[in-house]
Amino acid sequence: MAVEITPRVRPVAAVALAAAPPVTPPDAPGIAAPAPGIAASAPGITAPAGPAARIAAAVDRDRDLLDGNAVRSVDRAASLLLALGESPAEAGVTELARRLGLHKSTASRLLATLQRRGLVEQDEESGKYRLGLVVIRLAERAERTLDLRGIALPELERLARATRETVTLGIVEGDAYLTVAQVDGPSMVACPDWTGRTTPLHCIASGKVLLAAMAERDVLRIARPGLPARTERTITGLEALMEELARVRRRGFAVAFSEWIEGTNGVAVPVADARGRVIASIGVWGPAFRVTAGRVAEIAASARQAAAAVTVRLGGAVA
């Protein structure tokens, strides 16, 4: 219920008396007249501000101006770094200034500051600029602090709902595949949680994806002790493994049908980081009567979308 508030009305005489300035006898002891420049006590009447107030106001204006200039300088410096990062090669001052709409002198001054901090480097012969080693070190530190599991988990959950199968995220740990996250699909047949456990690389789809991204010498080193058979369908020969990895590179995904556990099939795709390096794999697996050869293309396409989303969140670009 609305409540009406009625303002209190003071008698006219009282208002007039309150508005009138106090009368002080000129010879009243201990009472000093207001100093010049001090605001009068009558309501609504302000005497001109004194020198101290004017100085404070000027300082505030200067501070706001300096803060605004600092923000603009930081924004322009950041724009220069981004422009250099997007350039296919080194870039000169004139080119960068034109691209960002800056005066050449402004761009030159900002680049000199960035160079002193090691954020950009200048080629002595061409005079052009490129990103400095400090930026590379910062990027590496940022990559180390990224939580891959936390970043990928929402995509893994979406993929599990879309395929109705179990989805895993894994990396290379030593010479094995380590599952770092697992999401079970709604149609799942009971199976163990592999999170935190390792699996041989050569007999699962996710492991094949990671092997396919390695240098050949590393694959040979891993295969040298032998490729143990887990089922009758496990690849155990080096030549057969190298042929399989070549197929994985051509197709962009890997499959493993009953190669690790009899009656369990899987499809996997790579996950790349900001530099385009394969750092993990996303695998979709389930019982052979559901994950059939006829579903491979559909599952691979859905997994690729999830992997691309993770790559973007890691700062990478998707072709």
C-alpha positions in Angstrom: 0.0 0.0 0.0 1.4 3.4 -1.0 2.0 5.8 1.9 1.6 9.5 1.2 4.2 11.6 2.9 3.0 15.2 3.6 5.9 17.7 4.1 5.9 19.6 7.3 5.2 23.3 6.7 6.9 25.7 9.0 5.2 29.0 9.8 6.1 31.9 7.5 7.5 33.8 10.4 9.7 31.0 11.4 11.0 30.5 7.8 11.8 34.2 7.6 13.6 34.2 10.9 15.6 31.1 9.9 16.6 32.7 6.6 17.7 36.0 8.1 21.4 36.3 8.9 22.3 36.3 12.5 22.8 39.7 14.0 25.9 40.1 16.0 26.6 43.3 17.9 29.7 44.9 16.6 31.2 45.1 20.1 30.3 41.4 21.0 33.5 40.0 22.6 35.1 36.9 21.1 33.1 37.0 17.8 35.2 37.5 14.7 33.8 38.6 11.4 34.0 36.0 8.5 37.4 36.1 6.8 37.4 37.1 3.2 36.9 34.2 0.7 35.2 31.9 3.3 31.8 30.7 2.4 29.0 32.6 4.1 26.8 30.8 6.6 23.5 31.8 5.0 21.9 28.9 3.1 22.2 29.1 -0.7 24.9 31.8 -0.6 28.5 30.8 -1.2 31.4 33.3 -1.2 34.1 33.0 -3.9 36.4 30.0 -3.2 39.8 30.9 -1.8 43.2 30.2 -3.3 43.5 26.7 -1.6 40.2 25.5 -3.1 41.2 26.8 -6.6 44.6 25.0 -6.4 42.9 21.7 -5.3 40.4 21.9 -8.2 43.3 22.6 -10.7 45.2 19.6 -9.3 42.2 17.3 -9.7 41.7 18.5 -13.3 45.4 17.8 -14.1 45.3 14.4 -12.4 42.2 13.4 -14.6 44.0 14.7 -17.7 47.2 12.7 -16.8 45.2 9.6 -16.1 43.4 9.9 -19.4 46.6 10.3 -21.3 48.2 7.3 -19.5 45.2 5.1 -20.4 45.4 6.2 -24.1 49.2 5.5 -24.1 48.7 2.0 -22.7 45.9 1.3 -25.2 48.1 2.4 -28.1 51.1 0.4 -26.9 48.8 -2.7 -26.6 47.5 -2.1 -30.1 51.1 -1.9 -31.4 51.9 -5.3 -29.8 48.8 -6.9 -31.2 49.5 -5.5 -34.6 53.1 -6.9 -34.5 51.7 -10.2 -33.4 49.3 -10.3 -36.3 51.9 -9.3 -38.9 53.3 -12.1 -41.0 56.7 -10.5 -40.9 58.5 -7.6 -39.3 56.8 -4.2 -39.6 58.1 -0.6 -39.8 57.0 2.5 -37.9 55.3 4.0 -40.9 53.3 0.9 -41.6 52.3 0.4 -38.0 51.3 4.1 -37.6 49.2 4.0 -40.7 47.5 0.8 -39.7 46.6 2.1 -36.2 45.8 5.6 -37.2 48.7 7.1 -35.1 51.1 9.9 -35.8 54.5 8.4 -36.8 56.2 10.2 -33.9 53.7 8.7 -31.4 54.3 5.2 -32.8 58.0 5.7 -32.8 58.0 6.9 -29.2 55.8 4.0 -28.0 57.9 1.4 -29.8 61.1 2.8 -28.2 59.5 2.4 -24.8 58.4 -1.2 -25.6 61.9 -2.0 -26.9 63.5 -0.8 -23.6 61.3 -3.3 -21.8 62.2 -6.1 -24.2 58.6 -6.4 -25.5 59.7 -5.6 -29.1 63.0 -5.9 -31.0 64.3 -3.7 -33.8 66.2 -5.2 -36.7 69.5 -3.2 -37.0 69.6 -3.4 -40.8 65.9 -2.9 -41.8 64.9 -0.8 -38.8 61.7 -2.8 -38.6 60.2 -4.2 -35.5 59.1 -7.7 -34.3 57.9 -9.1 -31.0 60.6 -9.4 -28.3 61.7 -12.4 -26.2 59.8 -11.0 -23.2 56.5 -11.5 -25.0 57.5 -15.1 -25.7 58.4 -15.8 -22.1 55.1 -14.2 -20.9 53.2 -16.4 -23.4 54.9 -19.5 -22.2 54.1 -18.6 -18.6 50.5 -18.0 -19.5 50.3 -21.4 -21.2 51.7 -23.1 -18.0 49.1 -21.4 -15.8 46.2 -22.3 -18.0 43.9 -25.0 -16.6 43.4 -27.3 -19.6 41.0 -29.5 -17.8 38.8 -26.6 -16.6 38.9 -25.0 -20.0 37.9 -28.2 -21.9 35.3 -29.6 -19.5 32.3 -27.6 -20.8 33.1 -28.8 -24.3 33.5 -32.4 -23.2 30.1 -32.3 -21.5 28.5 -30.9 -24.6 30.2 -33.5 -26.7 29.1 -36.3 -24.4 25.5 -35.1 -24.6 25.7 -34.8 -28.4 27.2 -38.3 -29.0 25.6 -40.0 -26.0 28.9 -41.7 -25.4 31.9 -41.4 -23.0 34.3 -38.5 -23.7 37.9 -38.2 -22.5 40.6 -35.6 -22.6 44.2 -36.8 -22.4 47.8 -35.8 -22.8 51.2 -37.6 -23.2 52.7 -38.5 -19.9 56.1 -40.0 -20.3 55.6 -42.6 -23.1 51.9 -43.2 -22.3 48.5 -41.6 -22.6 47.2 -40.0 -19.4 43.4 -39.3 -19.1 43.0 -35.9 -17.4 39.2 -35.7 -17.7 36.3 -38.0 -18.4 32.6 -37.3 -19.0 30.1 -40.1 -19.2 27.4 -40.0 -21.8 23.7 -40.7 -21.0 23.7 -44.0 -22.9 26.8 -45.3 -21.2 27.3 -49.0 -20.5 29.0 -49.2 -17.1 32.8 -48.9 -17.4 35.6 -47.6 -15.1 36.7 -44.0 -14.8 40.1 -43.6 -16.4 40.8 -40.2 -15.0 44.4 -40.1 -13.7 45.3 -43.5 -15.2 47.7 -44.2 -18.1 47.1 -46.3 -21.2 49.5 -47.3 -24.0 49.5 -44.9 -26.8 49.5 -47.3 -29.8 46.3 -49.1 -29.1 43.7 -46.3 -28.4 42.4 -43.7 -30.7 43.4 -40.8 -28.5 47.0 -42.2 -28.2 47.3 -42.5 -32.0 46.4 -38.9 -32.4 49.2 -37.8 -30.1 51.7 -40.2 -31.7 50.8 -38.8 -35.1 51.7 -35.3 -33.9 55.2 -36.4 -32.7 58.5 -36.3 -34.5 59.3 -39.7 -36.1 62.3 -40.1 -33.9 60.1 -40.0 -30.8 57.7 -42.5 -32.2 60.6 -44.9 -33.0 61.9 -44.4 -29.4 58.5 -45.3 -27.9 58.1 -48.3 -30.2 61.6 -49.6 -29.8 60.9 -51.7 -26.7 58.0 -53.3 -28.6 54.2 -52.7 -29.0 52.4 -55.1 -26.7 49.2 -56.7 -27.9 46.1 -56.0 -25.8 43.6 -57.8 -28.1 43.8 -59.6 -31.4 43.3 -56.3 -33.3 46.1 -54.4 -31.5 48.8 -52.9 -33.9 52.1 -54.6 -32.8 54.4 -54.0 -35.8 56.3 -50.7 -36.4 55.6 -50.6 -40.1 51.8 -51.1 -39.5 51.9 -48.4 -36.8 53.7 -45.8 -39.1 51.1 -46.5 -41.8 48.3 -46.0 -39.3 49.8 -42.7 -38.1 50.0 -41.5 -41.7 46.3 -42.2 -42.1 45.6 -40.3 -38.9 47.5 -37.2 -40.3 45.6 -37.3 -43.6 42.1 -37.7 -42.0 42.7 -35.5 -39.0 41.2 -38.1 -36.6 42.0 -41.6 -35.4 39.9 -44.7 -34.7 40.6 -47.8 -32.7 38.1 -50.7 -32.9 38.6 -53.3 -30.1 42.3 -52.6 -30.0 42.5 -51.9 -26.3 39.5 -53.6 -24.8 37.5 -56.2 -26.8 34.1 -54.8 -27.8 35.1 -51.1 -27.2 35.6 -48.7 -30.0 36.9 -45.1 -30.1 37.3 -42.0 -32.2 39.7 -39.2 -31.3 40.8 -35.8 -32.6 43.7 -33.5 -31.7 43.6 -30.3 -29.5 46.1 -27.6 -30.4 47.4 -24.7 -28.3 47.9 -21.0 -29.2 51.0 -21.9 -31.3 49.3 -24.7 -33.2 51.0 -27.5 -31.4 49.0 -30.6 -30.6 49.0 -30.8 -26.8 46.0 -33.1 -26.1 43.4 -35.3 -27.7 39.7 -35.6 -27.2 38.3 -39.1 -27.5 34.8 -40.5 -27.9 34.4 -44.2 -27.0 31.8 -46.7 -26.3 30.6 -50.3 -26.9 31.1 -51.6 -30.4 27.4 -52.0 -31.1 26.9 -48.2 -30.7 30.2 -46.8 -31.8 30.1 -48.4 -35.3 31.9 -47.7 -38.5 28.8 -45.9 -39.8 29.0 -43.3 -36.9 32.7 -42.5 -37.3 32.2 -39.5 -39.6 29.5 -38.0 -37.3 31.4 -38.5 -34.1 34.6 -37.1 -35.7 32.8 -34.0 -36.8 31.3 -33.4 -33.4 34.7 -34.0 -31.7 36.4 -31.6 -34.1 34.0 -28.9 -33.1 34.7 -29.5 -29.4 38.5 -29.5 -30.0 38.3 -26.3 -32.0 36.4 -24.6 -29.2 39.0 -25.6 -26.7 41.8 -24.4 -29.0 40.1 -21.0 -29.3 39.8 -20.7 -25.6 43.6 -21.5 -25.3 44.2 -18.5 -27.6 44.7 -20.4 -30.8 43.1 -19.9 -34.2 41.0 -22.4 -36.1 41.5 -22.8 -39.8 
